[in-house]
Amino acid sequence: MDEFIIEGGQRLEGEVTLSGAKNAALAIMTAAILAEGNTILQNVPNLRDTRTIAALLKHLGAKVTFENGQAEINTDQINDLVAPYDLVSQMRASFLVLGPLLTRHGQAEVSLPGGCAIGDRPINLHLDGLTAMGADITLDHGYVKARAPEGLHGADIFLDFPTVTGTENLLLAATLAKGRTILRNAAREPEISDLAGILNSMGAVIKGSGSDVIVIEGVKSLKGVSYEIMADRVEAGTFMMAAGITGGRITIHKTPTHCLAAVEKKLTQAGLSFEYEGKDSVTVTGPSSLRSVDIKTEPYPGFPTDLQAQFMALMCLANGLSVIKETIFEDRFIHVSELDRLGAEIRLSGNTAIIEGVSGFSGAEVMATDLRASASLILAGLAAKGQTELSRIYHIDRGYEKIEGKLTALGANIRRIKK
Ligand code: EPU
């Protein structure tokens, strides 16, 4: 298993170009199931998760090539409608194949995703929505078995919570359903607008993505297109915080600046400064000392849960007390005990972390527990005195493309070793 060895204390300086957004890419790759002919995707990040979804599509019978940031997918010969446990348990987003398979092929079996390090993650809202669209759904031997032999029909669906992949699954399913589907209290994340963008260019009729009411008029068929995936806003936020925690200065190219308002506001309060150039380059400068700031994670456009762990690393080194409230995933605090090993002072009470800033981290052996927790520990390691050994970095390989290469180019001392 690979590990990172980080020698902390370098001020990061230079330029970085963001990769394509993992969570947009995963949903968009499943959209290819709906389209006749070839779907050609650019700016697909080469990550363990995107390779997993490519492997799942191949398993279903799709032809997939994926190299140099381009994925070409043809699903005209799908011959297996079962998404097996070994692929779905590796990555929950595999569950996104349910909506497209069901709406185009009239049936699908998808393994229940199983446990997850960041909390209980039910899929009831995906299933309730598909049931309202006419699917007959049963749970059997750990699999969701869904049938709609006559096809799905439109429905007026209220989501109890604006679930991101739930909204995506229903949006994908509704494109080929008969009639109009209305998704109310839909998630507003930019990745959903990116998904709606490709679906509309394939011939779907979707209005309102990016708002909490999405209206989809079902069509008979969709055609493959060529499409470029948006840049990764979580990667952007992580590099902003790398500048912040090392007192550095990083110019980030291809930044989806319009998606980062909540993050920029909190980082500005913490003392970081932002200079924009052109439409998508931003130079972020870290302060000589960080100020403590409270955050609460929320559905978009609020502060993203996917940047909570990284922000916590920053707050560990800020002056004074800060309070971080996690409202999306109840257990997304596993990084706390690892940050403690580096010298952090954090108290947990339910879904709230109270952080008392310390004057510095000291390098130690720590373990990555999930994707964003790993990013948090890398940030802490970059700021720490001495050496940090980060194990189980397969978690980071799920979601950050060439992270050590990008950090090294900015002056970090980080290397990957095989153990
Ligand atoms: N929820 C339900 N029922 C459902 C679905 C969700 O109760 O049927 C609850 C969950 O238990 C959770 C909340 O709704 O408390 C939010 O979950 P959501 O469904 O929005 O999360 P997700 O779709 O499973 C996506 C991202 C996550 C990101 C969350 C929140 C993808 C592939 N994953 O997950 O990304 O944290 O939205 O923004 O898009 C990551 O990239 O590290 C990551 C975990």
Residues whose N, C-alpha, C, O or C-beta is under 5 A from the ligand:
A	BS01	EPU	N23 A93 D120 R121 P122 I123 N124 L125 H126 F161 P162 T163 V164 T165 G166 T305 D306 I328 F329 L371 R372
